[in-house]
Every structure is written in C-alpha cells, then in structure tokens.
Amino acid sequence: MSGWASAGALASNVEITAATVQRGDVIQLGGKAGRVSDLFQLPRGVKRLLFESGELLTIHARTRLAAVRVVRRW
C-alpha cells in the first residue's frame, strides 16, 4: 500500500526494527493489524510496543517487521 491517504497524508510501506519503530505505525501480525500507541525501551536494544487494543509486543534488536506509516503533509 502506497499512496495518498485522507486529509493530505501519505501512507507507505516501511520495514521497521526496534531502532526505527514509531508511534502510529500500523503493524500486521497474524492477519490482525494494530497501531502502535506507545513504546518502551528495554535493555540491549529491545523495545516493547503497546498497541491501541492494549496488546503488547516485544521486539528484539534484530527483529524486522513490515508496517504502514502515515506521514502528514501540510
């Protein structure tokens, strides 16, 4: 998915790691998409992601995931 989203925002597919994940990224795991609402830094480059649904996901420094990132253009 890449193209214009509503309200002048651009949505694009990105590969994320523990170092590059951001709040608002939409990650699909097991056929279910979730938006990252908060991040917690853990030792050794590990991050714990909190999704809007309340679910948690811990990713290792080498984990690579596909996500959709929406960038607002003003």
DOTORLO-105411 format. One record per residue (C-alpha): x negated, z, y negated. Coordinates in steps of 0.1 Angstrom, whole numbers, padded with zeros to 4 digits, always signed. Example, Ala and Ser with C-alpha at 12.3 -4.5 7.8 and 13.67 -1.06 7.14 Angstrom:
BEGIN
-0123+0078+0045-0137+0071+0011
This chain:
BEGIN
+0000+0000+0000-0015-0010-0033+0003-0020-0064+0024-0006-0093+0045+0025-0087+0073+0036-0110+0066+0047-0146+0034+0028-0151+0015+0044-0122-0008+0026-0099-0008+0035-0062-0037+0027-0040-0050+0035-0005-0082+0056-0005-0104+0072+0021-0108+0109+0014-0132+0135+0025-0134+0172+0018-0155+0163-0012-0131+0138-0027-0096+0151-0019-0074+0158-0049-0041+0175-0057-0014+0149-0055-0030+0128-0027-0004+0118-0001-0019+0121+0035-0001+0108+0066-0007+0128+0098+0012+0123+0130+0037+0099+0113+0046+0125+0086+0034+0121+0050+0026+0151+0029+0015+0156-0007-0014+0179-0014-0003+0207-0037-0034+0229-0037-0069+0231-0024-0091+0260-0013-0129+0257-0009-0143+0273+0022-0180+0277+0033-0201+0248+0045-0181+0221+0026-0148+0228+0044-0115+0226+0024-0081+0240+0032-0053+0218+0020-0019+0232+0011+0010+0207+0013+0042+0208-0007+0060+0215+0025+0040+0247+0029+0019+0234+0058-0019+0239+0058-0046+0216+0070-0083+0225+0072-0108+0196+0070-0144+0196+0078-0171+0181+0055-0173+0150+0078-0135+0145+0082-0123+0111+0069-0086+0105+0062-0066+0077+0047-0044+0087+0017-0024+0072-0011-0035+0082-0045-0013+0076-0076-0031+0070-0109-0011+0072-0140-0019+0045-0166-0009+0053-0202
